[in-house]
Amino acid sequence: MKSKISFRAVIPNIITIFALILGLTSIKFTMTSDFKLAIISIVLAAILDAADGRIARLIKGTSKFGAELDSLVDFVNFGVAPALIIYFWELRYLGNIGWILTLVFIICACLRLARFNIDIANSSKESWKDNFFTGVPTPAGAGILLLPLIYSLSDFFIYFQKNNFSIYFIIIASFLMISKVPTYAFKKIKVNKPFVLLILLSFVLLFSFLITYTFNTLFVLGLIYICSIPISFMNFKIIKKKYKTTDNLATSVILDDLL
């Protein structure tokens, strides 16, 4: 008798497939030099990527298949697609150097996802570390990579124009993805009830700005995330030192009791 799969286990995978469609569509827009729609497709894919895992946990529809599918889709959406967008937008004019930089980013995205999968499979770290990623996740790496293009599409470009920014950003994004720099994961953040309405209002304002001033808002969000990286690094060190001190005290107490 064949085993049946619950429909709730399929829902997150359907969302992931929709995200893949958006990622592939962004490549199609890139081929026609419609970079605005290519960026928007990647942003929508990132929103679905953030939603599918949370929905899976909410409806108890997580599965190993879904986890593997999500990783493969992330590679296409945030590894291959953004790299091709930047290549066809600016890097192709650098000849072989531009293509090599594109390949470097794609390979780093692949390595980042492979390491992430291994970390999940061998997860035995302290619970407080769940709020941190090791290195920049691929969606954030794609966002950093696309910042020069987003900037050129924003109103800020009117005041300060600069070409070939993408060379520096693709190198920075590639390094951050495979690095061990701790970055915020925002997995276990708990909000006090008095702040719930304020946070909901903030999200409403954020989406309003995204709809009205799409590329201006995306650029500012990108800068905020980049600024959060050194903050997360320092915060990680402080928390690690705190827990290390607590563990040492606990060990000393146990030894004293034994003696």
Buried (B, 14 or more C-beta within 10 A) or exposed (E): EEEEEEEEBBBBBEBBBBBBBBBBBBBEBBEEEBBEBBBBBBBBBBBBBEBBBEBBEEBEBBBEEBBEBBBEBBBBBBBBBBBBBBBBBBBEEBEEEBEEBBEBBBBBBBBBBEBBBEEEEEEEEEEEBEBBBBBBBBBBBBBBBBBBBBBBBBEBBEEEEEEEBBBEBBBBBBBBBBBEBBBBBEEEEEEEEEEEEEEEEEEEEEEEBBEEBBBBBBBBBBEEBBEBBEEBBEBBEEBBEEEEEEEEEEEEEEEEEEE
